[in-house]
Amino acid sequence: MSNETLINKDGLRIDGRKLHELRPTKIEVGVLSNADGSAYIEQGKNKILAGIYGPKEVHPKHRERPDRAILRCRYHMAPFSVDERKSPAPSRREIEISKVIREALEPAVFLEYYPRTAIDLFIEVLQAHGGTRCASLTVASLALADGGIPMRDLTAACASGKVDGKLVLDLNDIEDKKGEADVPLAYMPNLDVITLLQMDGQLTIEEFTEAINLSLEGCKQLHVLQKEALKSKYISVREGVKE
Amino acid sequence: MPTFFERRQLVAPGDLLAEGNYFAGENTFKNEEKVYSTSIGLVEFQERRVFVVALKAFYVPRVEDIVIGGVTDVTIGGWIVDINSPYPALLRASDVMERSYRPQRNNLTSIFDIGDILIAKIVSYDRTRDPLLTVRESDLGKVTRGQIVGIIPSKIPRLIGKKGSMITTIKSETGCHIVIGQNGRVLVSGKTVEDEQLAIMAIQKVEEESHTSGLTNRVAELLKERSGR
């Protein structure tokens, strides 16, 4: 596709990572004081903020469900999040991603516990550099947990794909655009359930199976980081008291 | 039949707590003989019951609970009260009136108006219908003085303490009158604003450090130190 290579002769990728290595990830929980729950993630150059409000009364009233809560999700990219200014209006792509994120999180949340209510989830991409739908899912799941919403498991998400004929984990923007395939996947590690699986590009059946396994490994690593981030606030209070 | 955590250890949603013949208590669920946590909190084991004390939660109404709420709307038949829960509460006009209530004759805003703070008790609630309140009992009704602090509802039992030890300490050390709403709102009224501020500070400390041990003694020390000034 292009003359420059995405993987050099030492087997390292353009940002210096090994083939099966995640981008450096930093997660923080409880960053917004006005939201009921919130979280922030930096995964490579991605910077994403998520906040949840609720459960609360449903407006407009006709969207209310008598048997369960509804989860409403808005994935939005800030106009300054990409190189070329993005129109702040929701694009076709953002509407689709909002939908897949909502559907990937719904199996984790006990929506049936709080009928006739709504949980509003807002995801704001401040800086985008490939794989934002997965990073958004990872951070949204933490925002829900921080809001005290009962959940079956934390949902972690990670993509894998094919670049220069090799399978790699956690594609960045350049690899995503110039590579051959991209497989985003969301996973609940404790329950062993996949809640999102998409593919863009072409892979053989063998490559596809391997890509899924690679994504699953990435999700498991992210899940460890998620739990650490969620617990760290309380652990630091406890340690502060002991001293 | 193993358990995978110690008592009072921090757990996250989805953590496997116990396997085998255990009951799933609060903030847990059971799937194929395995008990998992549903919230961030502290795990507890009582006999065969496993439960999690949530560190983050919202208030779900329960019958007989005393709650503190604000009037958000006045309707023909009564008031809508915000009780800090996913469901708004209703207070019927007939609950307050001495005689039978007639919308033509009685002006509801002269009794409670939008913005008024009430101490009320939940008389009925299930998930299909909004909670119904009453103020027809002693110590219930409109709040006229004091300050309100909001804390996370699941930490109310910690604020009360074993046999009320924590709240008794705060009351006696600050001389404030304290009313605890189960919905995470606490009314503090004292002789001076300074007394109230001191009590509020202690309450917020309890909320912040609810998952640590030896808290009652630390709060008592803190209050003695500050009030002796």
Interface residues (C-beta under 8 A of the other chain):
Chain A: D36 G37 G54 P55 K56 E57 P66 A108 F110 Y114 P115 R116 T117 A145 D146 G147 G148 P150 M151 R152 D153 L154 M188 P189 N190 L191 Q226 K227 L230 K231 Y234 I235 V237 R238 V241 K242
Chain B: L10 A12 P13 G14 D15 L16 N27 F29 N31 Y36 T38 S39 I40 A54 L55 K56 A57 F58 V60 P86 Y87 P88 R127 T128 I152 S154 E208 E209 H211 T212 R218
